[in-house]
């Protein structure tokens, strides 16, 4: 093992180099994966909620207009 100077100048053993890369990679995937999915989900969910709100508003306006002009369509001209 390598001897590295510690904080106070004393020699300490270095990190064990065997087996840390796969463990670090697994930890990165286990923490980075959900963070990435969460970061992508925020704008997606926000967009869906905004679209639903705008769609509801459009349908309400359409109902209002249909209530106003619908009776005109039901009159028989012939």
C-alpha positions in Angstrom: 0.0 0.0 0.0 1.1 3.5 -0.7 1.9 5.8 2.2 0.4 9.3 1.7 0.9 12.4 3.9 -2.2 13.0 6.0 -3.7 16.3 7.1 -1.2 16.8 9.9 1.8 15.6 8.0 1.7 12.0 9.3 1.9 9.1 6.9 -1.4 7.3 6.3 -2.3 4.4 4.1 -3.8 5.2 0.7 -7.1 3.9 -0.5 -7.3 0.3 -1.5 -7.4 0.4 -5.3 -9.0 -3.0 -5.9 -12.7 -3.2 -6.3 -13.5 0.5 -5.9 -14.2 1.3 -9.6 -17.2 -1.1 -10.0 -18.6 0.0 -6.7 -18.2 3.7 -7.5 -19.8 3.1 -10.9 -22.7 1.2 -9.3 -23.2 4.0 -6.7 -23.1 6.6 -9.5 -25.8 4.8 -11.4 -27.9 4.2 -8.3 -27.8 7.9 -7.4 -27.5 9.5 -10.8 -30.2 7.5 -12.5 -33.0 8.6 -10.2 -31.7 12.2 -10.2 -31.7 12.2 -14.0 -35.2 10.7 -14.3 -36.5 13.2 -11.7 -34.9 16.1 -13.6 -36.6 15.0 -16.8 -39.9 14.3 -15.1 -40.3 17.8 -13.7 -40.7 19.6 -17.1 -42.8 16.7 -18.4 -45.2 16.7 -15.5 -45.4 20.5 -15.5 -46.1 20.5 -19.3 -48.9 17.9 -18.9 -50.5 19.9 -16.0 -50.3 23.1 -18.0 -51.8 21.4 -21.1 -54.7 20.0 -19.0 -55.4 23.4 -17.5 -55.4 25.1 -21.0 -57.5 22.3 -22.4 -60.1 22.7 -19.6 -60.2 26.4 -20.2 -60.7 25.9 -24.0 -63.5 23.5 -23.4 -65.2 25.8 -21.0 -65.0 28.6 -23.5 -66.4 26.3 -26.2 -69.3 25.4 -23.9 -70.1 29.0 -23.3 -70.0 29.8 -27.0 -72.1 26.7 -27.8 -74.7 27.8 -25.2 -74.9 31.1 -27.0 -75.0 29.9 -30.6 -76.4 26.4 -30.3 -80.0 27.4 -30.2 -79.5 29.2 -33.5 -78.4 26.0 -35.2 -81.4 24.1 -33.9 -83.9 26.4 -35.8 -85.2 24.9 -39.0 -84.8 27.2 -41.9 -86.8 25.1 -44.4 
